[in-house]
Amino acid sequence: MGNTPSGSSSEAGDDIDEIIDGLDKIVDEIDEAIDDLKTNDISIGEVLKGVCKEAFIPTNIAHHRKLTPEEASCPCTAYTPKELLDTLNLFTGKTHNMDRELLEETFAAACDGSKICDFGTIYSWYRLEATGSFRGTDLWISLYDPRDIHDAADEDMSIETVTDDDGNEYILHPPSVDPLRLWDLYSHRVIPFRWFRKSDFSITNIVRAKEYANYWAISHSWTDDMVRLTTAVNQEQHPVPIPEGITLEAVRDELLGLGAQFCWLDLLCLRQSYLNYNGDPWPGWENKTVYGRSWLELEEMRDKEWKTDVPMMGQIYEKSKQTVRWYNGLGREFTTKGWGHRRHWCNRVWTLQENSGWEDFALTGGHPGGELDLQTMCEVI
């Protein structure tokens, strides 16, 4: 105590007073918002939407580059570790050097080919890892199997269920789940959610009763003409079903135009089946391996993931900042035709859980600007 600088107690008191004043201002702003609701007939959605636009201004991305598909696909073996770091700094506006053991080891493994990685994947890891202080997120463990990282972090993700008298099974534990993966639209790569969660990008809103994260969730109807793609966007980790004639690049461009940066899209972020409807591997997957795993091992991983991720999928939408709906099929133009089709978005029970519960937050994919509320939609129809 004898070494405490003179006047520090009074300075601490001043800091506390400033914090209290700040909290008082927040309370006053909330009171004003409530008065607007009562006197000006403003919906709570409009008020919170305005608040969220302020709360979700992304940090540390002023210089972050939206990669072209060609840039994202460039193999890391085309770089030396120093060239890779310089390029990543250039594309993110950072000035980090190689004095961090994490960077040195990661870049060395990527550049010498001992770990398979393209520029888009490592760019996403770097821009998330380097938003603030380096958190030491292991790129390889989490990339190869996002669920493995729970064990490394001592997180209990064991599944506990109970069955009622009618034979219905319910999940008791875990009480909630985050998505395992997100689509980083800037890097055009699917990434483990852990990279996002530990970064400065995963800002949560403290105004809403339930916190939600700074990613968008995509709701869409499946179509009768779905085809399977093998794509570098998800590191070729599973076949990607997509409507015929639609490209992931076109969907990405539309989402970027709407203002999205990170998205959850089931076709990319939820491991899809490796088997066709006859129980055989999809063409091209018979002898294919992913990180040394055969399609049979990968199908077992998918089955394990789906035991929690599918029944609890609704939470992904509840936690999302924004929902975008494609009513006529992913990437397809919004039209008033085909609304009676069995696969239309409005005719699928599955879509009931794909709703954040805040109608003001839903955008319409395939419609200019995405602005088409349900009342206008009904008038158009």
C-alpha positions, 0 to 999 in steps of 0.5 A, a space after each residue: 500500500 505504501 507504493 500506491 501513487 498519491 491521489 489514486 483513490 480519488 482517481 478511482 472514485 472519479 472513474 466509478 462516477 463516470 461509469 455510473 453516469 454512463 449507465 444513467 444515460 443508457 437507462 435514460 435512452 431506454 426510457 425514451 425508447 419506451 415513451 416512443 412505443 407508447 406515444 408514437 405507435 412505433 413497433 418494438 421491432 423498429 426501435 430495436 432494429 435501430 439500436 442493433 444497427 448501432 450495436 453491430 458496427 463491425 470492428 477492425 475490418 476497415 481494410 479487410 478484403 473480400 477475396 475473389 474466388 481465384 484469390 481464395 483458391 490459391 494454395 498456401 504452398 505458392 508462398 513462403 511464410 514471410 510472403 504469406 504473412 505480408 499478404 495477410 497483413 496487406 489484406 487486413 490492414 494489420 502489421 503483425 510480424 513473425 515473432 509469435 510462435 503460433 504464426 510461425 508454426 501455422 504458416 510453416 505447416 501451410 507453406 511447406 504442404 505438410 498441412 493442406 490449406 488454401 489462402 482463403 482458409 488461412 486468411 479467414 483464420 488470420 483475420 479472426 485470430 488477429 482482430 485483437 490479442 492473439 488467442 492461440 486458436 489451433 487452425 488445424 484441430 478445429 478445421 479438421 473436426 470442429 466437434 473435437 475442439 470441445 474435448 480440447 477445451 474441456 467443454 462437455 458436449 455429451 448428449 443426454 436424452 429422455 424418452 416420454 411414455 409416447 416414445 418421444 425422445 428429448 434432449 436434456 443436455 446440452 441445453 443449447 448449441 452454437 453452430 459448428 461452422 459459419 460461412 465467412 463471405 469475405 474469405 468465401 470459406 466455411 470456417 469452424 464457429 470457434 474461430 468466430 466465437 473467440 474473435 472480436 466479430 462475435 459481438 452480442 446484443 445486450 438490449 434484447 432479452 436473449 443475446 444473439 451473435 453477429 452472424 446471419 442465418 439463411 432460410 430457404 426451400 429445397 427444390 426438386 432439381 438439387 445437384 451435388 457440388 464438391 467445392 473448395 468453399 467448404 474445403 471439399 468436406 462434404 457434397 453440397 446440394 444446391 438448386 440446378 443453375 445456381 452458384 455459391 458465388 452468386 449467392 455470396 454476391 447477393 448476401 454481401 450486397 445486403 451487408 452480410 459478412 458471416 452466414 450460417 447456411 445448412 447446405 454448407 455449414 451442416 455436414 450433408 450426407 455422402 450417400 445418395 437415395 440408393 445408399 451408395 456414395 455420391 459420384 466422385 466420393 467412392 474413393 475420396 478422402 477428407 483429411 485421411 477419412 473415407 466416406 464411411 468414416 465421414 458419414 459416421 461423423 455426420 450422423 453424430 453431428 446431426 443427433 444434436 445439430 438438427 433437432 436444435 437447429 432452431 437455436 441457430 436462427 434465434 441467436 442470429 442477427 439477421 435472417 434471409 429467406 429464399 422462398 423459391 429456392 436458394 439463390 433464385 429470384 423471388 416470384 409469386 409463381 409456384 406458391 402452391 408447390 409442395 416444396 415452396 418455403 411457405 408449405 414446409 413445416 421445417 421452416 417454422 423453426 427457421 425464424 428469429 421471431 423478429 419479423 422486422 429482421 427478415 430479408 427476402 432473398 432474390 428481391 432487390 435490396 431484400 426489403 419485402 415485408 410479409 404484408 407487402 408480399 401478400 398484397 403482391 400475391 
